[in-house]
Amino acid sequence: MLSRIADSLFWLNRYMERADGMLRLTATHYIFSLDKDVKGTMTWKAVMEIFTETDEEYLTSIENNTEACIKLLLIDTSNTNCLRTLVNKARENARGVQDHITKEVWEEVNQMYHLVNQPVLQRKIDSFLGLEVMEPLIKHTVMYAGITDITMPRGIGWWFMNLGKYTERCFQTIAFAEKQLELINFKEADTNDLLQWKYLLFSLSGYELHVKTYRSGNHNYNVLHQVLLNENFTRSVIYSLQRIEHNLNKVIGHNANEERSALLRIFGRLFSKVRFMELDSLTKDKVPVFFEELKTDLVEFNQKVVQHFFSYS
């Protein structure tokens, strides 16, 4: 497969996965803000810090303005990470590889492109109908994931798509969890309060699994275990790394050379850090350090992937 094609398939799924994560987090925050005083302790600052590069002064000026923040996150293309930009980029990548994706995948990306570019979205957001804007978009990201899974042939293109998908998902889970830990300051004494973690669990679509799986009252430990180490949770770090490992091995196959062996070693160090970690050792002071190291290692692995397979300079 040409590196240009592999690159487009990789980024098609990364952009669509990022769009899905942004919509889930934005919708969760919007719903929670209806139950809490947004002008009090709950503002849009944390969401904006994850999905925008807004300068601190402007962020502070709009962090209590729900409509302005939703607009910046969803449709304002001055934000290079806004939903409209992500979907536009996904469509451009899909358009360039139509011979390598199914008709159904292309049509779903195209439908979401037309939906997110409708002028009516601006009016709905201004009319306090943010959730009405987000719900159909969320359904389309779910449909995209399902259509891709059931129609794409299992070959090298599929493996590159999944490398992109699970790399992006791993980044998102780490970013969401790290931001939540920062917001609550990882209060070790508040182990009996699951409410402080509901926001994160809903953002990752993991609340239902959590209440069905974990029975003890140590919610700090339980949530960190689910987010990092629960192999049955499809948005956990270890689940994403397992899928990355599977697809990376498929892409490399039996044609390992020195560069590819180096890539496997970099990934192996990252995976081992999670697989063999002692969760009990993550105290309040060590948790931020661990997440920072995890992000650094994942960034290094991602850079090696794109440089090796896609000929990035």
C-alpha positions in Angstrom: 0.0 0.0 0.0 1.2 3.5 -0.9 2.2 5.6 2.2 -0.1 8.3 0.9 -3.1 5.9 1.1 -2.1 4.5 4.5 -1.7 8.1 5.8 -5.2 9.1 4.7 -6.8 6.0 6.2 -4.9 6.5 9.5 -6.0 10.1 9.8 -9.6 9.5 8.5 -10.2 7.3 11.6 -8.2 9.6 13.9 -10.3 12.6 12.9 -13.6 10.7 13.3 -12.6 9.3 16.7 -11.6 12.8 17.8 -14.9 14.1 16.6 -16.7 11.4 18.6 -14.8 12.1 21.7 -15.3 15.9 21.5 -19.1 15.4 21.0 -19.4 13.0 24.0 -17.4 15.3 26.3 -19.3 18.5 25.1 -22.7 16.9 25.4 -21.8 15.5 28.9 -20.7 18.9 30.0 -23.7 20.6 28.6 -26.1 18.2 30.4 -24.2 18.5 33.7 -24.2 22.3 33.4 -28.0 22.2 33.4 -27.9 20.7 36.9 -25.2 22.9 38.3 -24.4 26.6 38.4 -22.1 27.1 35.5 -21.1 30.5 36.9 -20.0 28.7 40.0 -17.4 26.0 40.1 -18.4 24.3 36.8 -17.2 26.3 33.7 -16.3 25.3 30.2 -12.6 25.9 30.9 -11.5 22.3 31.2 -13.3 21.3 27.9 -11.8 24.3 26.1 -8.3 23.4 27.3 -8.5 19.9 25.8 -10.0 20.8 22.4 -8.9 24.4 21.7 -5.7 26.4 21.7 -7.5 29.5 22.9 -5.3 31.9 24.8 -5.9 32.2 28.5 -7.4 35.7 28.4 -10.0 34.9 25.8 -10.8 31.5 27.5 -11.4 33.3 30.8 -13.7 35.8 29.1 -16.0 33.1 27.6 -15.7 30.2 30.1 -19.1 30.9 31.5 -20.8 31.6 28.1 -22.2 28.2 27.1 -23.3 29.3 23.6 -19.9 30.9 22.8 -18.1 27.8 23.9 -20.3 25.4 22.0 -19.9 27.5 18.9 -16.1 27.5 19.3 -16.0 23.7 19.8 -18.4 22.7 17.1 -18.5 25.2 14.2 -16.0 28.0 14.6 -13.2 27.1 12.2 -10.8 29.6 13.8 -10.4 26.7 16.3 -8.4 24.2 14.3 -9.8 21.4 16.5 -13.5 22.3 16.1 -15.9 19.6 15.0 -16.5 21.2 11.6 -12.8 21.3 10.8 -12.3 17.7 12.0 -15.1 16.4 9.8 -14.0 18.4 6.9 -10.5 16.9 7.2 -11.9 13.4 7.6 -13.9 13.9 4.4 -10.9 15.1 2.5 -9.0 12.0 3.5 -11.9 9.8 2.7 -12.3 11.4 -0.7 -8.7 10.7 -1.6 -9.0 7.0 -0.8 -12.5 6.1 -2.1 -11.0 3.0 -3.8 -9.8 1.7 -0.5 -12.9 2.3 1.6 -16.4 1.0 1.1 -19.2 3.0 -0.5 -21.1 2.9 2.8 -18.1 4.4 4.8 -17.8 7.2 2.2 -21.5 8.0 2.3 -21.6 8.2 6.1 -18.6 10.6 6.2 -20.2 12.6 3.5 -23.6 12.8 5.3 -21.9 14.0 8.5 -19.9 16.6 6.5 -23.2 18.0 5.1 -24.8 18.0 8.5 -22.1 19.8 10.3 -21.9 22.4 7.6 -25.5 23.4 7.7 -26.1 27.1 8.4 -29.0 26.2 10.7 -26.5 25.0 13.4 -25.4 28.5 14.2 -29.0 29.6 14.8 -29.8 26.6 16.9 -26.8 27.2 19.1 -27.7 30.9 19.5 -31.3 29.7 20.4 -30.0 27.6 23.4 -30.6 24.3 21.4 -27.0 23.0 21.8 -28.1 19.5 22.7 -30.4 19.4 19.6 -27.4 20.1 17.5 -25.2 17.5 19.2 -27.5 14.5 19.4 -27.8 13.8 15.6 -24.0 14.4 15.2 -23.3 11.8 18.0 -25.6 9.3 16.3 -23.6 9.8 13.1 -20.3 9.1 14.8 -21.8 5.9 16.2 -23.1 5.0 12.8 -19.7 5.6 11.3 -18.0 3.3 13.8 -20.6 0.6 13.1 -20.6 0.9 9.3 -16.8 0.9 9.2 -16.7 -2.2 11.4 -19.2 -4.3 9.3 -18.3 -3.2 5.8 -14.6 -2.7 5.7 -12.5 -5.7 4.5 -9.9 -6.9 6.9 -6.7 -6.0 5.3 -3.9 -3.5 5.5 -6.2 -0.6 5.1 -8.3 -1.7 8.0 -5.2 -2.2 10.1 -4.0 1.4 9.5 -7.5 2.8 10.2 -7.5 1.0 13.5 -4.0 2.2 14.4 -5.4 5.8 13.9 -8.6 5.1 15.8 -7.0 3.5 18.9 -4.1 5.9 19.1 -6.5 8.8 19.2 -8.8 7.0 21.7 -5.8 6.4 24.0 -4.8 10.1 23.8 -8.4 11.1 24.6 -8.8 8.8 27.6 -5.5 10.0 29.1 -6.5 13.7 28.5 -10.0 13.4 30.0 -8.7 11.5 33.0 -5.8 13.9 33.6 -8.1 16.9 33.4 -10.6 15.4 35.8 -7.8 14.5 38.3 -6.6 18.1 38.0 -10.1 19.5 38.7 -10.7 17.4 41.9 -7.0 17.5 43.0 -7.3 13.7 43.5 -8.6 14.1 47.0 -7.6 10.8 48.6 -9.9 11.4 51.6 -13.0 11.5 49.4 -13.0 7.9 48.3 -16.7 7.5 49.2 -17.8 10.1 46.7 -18.6 8.7 43.2 -20.2 12.0 42.2 -16.8 13.6 41.6 -16.1 10.9 39.0 -19.5 10.8 37.2 -18.4 13.5 34.8 -15.4 11.5 33.6 -17.3 8.2 33.4 -20.2 9.7 31.4 -17.7 11.4 29.1 -16.1 8.1 28.4 -19.5 6.2 28.2 -18.3 4.1 31.1 -20.7 4.9 34.0 -23.0 2.0 33.5 -20.1 -0.5 33.3 -18.7 1.0 36.4 -21.7 0.6 38.7 -22.1 -3.0 37.4 -18.5 -3.9 37.9 -17.1 -2.2 41.0 -18.6 -2.9 44.4 -16.1 -1.4 46.9 -16.3 2.2 48.1 -12.8 3.2 47.1 -14.0 5.1 44.0 -10.6 6.8 43.3 -9.0 3.3 42.9 -12.0 1.9 41.0 -12.2 4.7 38.5 -8.5 4.7 37.8 -8.6 0.9 37.4 -11.4 1.2 34.9 -9.8 4.0 32.9 -6.3 2.5 32.9 -6.5 -1.3 33.4 -10.0 -2.7 32.7 -9.6 -4.8 29.6 -13.4 -5.1 29.2 -13.8 -1.3 29.0 -13.4 -0.3 25.3 -12.1 3.2 26.2 -9.5 2.1 28.8 -5.9 2.8 28.1 -5.0 -0.9 28.2 -7.8 -1.9 25.8 -6.6 0.8 23.3 -3.0 -0.3 23.6 -4.0 -4.0 23.1 -5.7 -3.0 19.8 -2.8 -0.9 18.8 -0.4 -3.8 19.4 -2.6 -6.1 17.3 -2.9 -3.8 14.4 0.8 -2.7 14.5 1.9 -6.4 14.4 -0.5 -6.9 11.4 1.0 -4.0 9.5 4.6 -5.0 10.2 3.9 -8.7 9.6 6.9 -10.8 8.9 8.9 -8.0 7.3 10.6 -6.6 10.4 13.7 -4.6 9.8 15.9 -2.5 12.2 13.6 0.5 12.1 10.4 -1.6 12.6 12.0 -3.5 15.4 12.9 -0.1 17.0 9.2 0.9 16.6 8.1 -2.3 18.4 10.5 -1.7 21.2 9.2 1.9 21.7 5.6 0.6 21.8 6.7 -2.3 24.1 8.1 0.1 26.7 4.8 2.1 26.6 2.6 -1.0 26.9 4.7 -2.5 29.7 4.4 0.7 31.7 0.6 0.2 31.8 0.4 -3.6 31.7 2.7 -4.1 34.7 1.9 -1.1 36.7 1.0 -1.3 40.4 -2.1 0.8 40.7 -1.8 0.9 44.5 1.4 2.8 44.1 -0.3 5.8 42.4 -0.5 8.2 45.3 -1.8 11.8 44.9 1.7 13.0 44.1 2.6 10.2 41.7 -0.6 10.2 39.6 0.1 13.4 37.6 3.7 12.2 37.0 2.5 8.9 35.7 0.0 10.5 33.3 2.6 12.9 32.0 5.0 10.1 31.3 2.3 8.1 29.6 1.4 11.1 27.3 5.1 11.6 26.5 5.6 8.0 25.6 2.5 7.9 23.5 3.5 11.1 21.6 6.9 9.5 20.9 5.3 6.3 19.6 2.9 8.2 17.4 5.7 10.3 15.9 7.7 7.2 15.1 4.6 5.6 13.4 3.9 8.5 11.1 7.6 9.0 10.3 8.1 5.4 9.5 5.0 4.5 7.6 4.0 7.9 6.1 7.4 9.4 5.4 7.0 12.5 7.5 10.1 14.6 7.9 
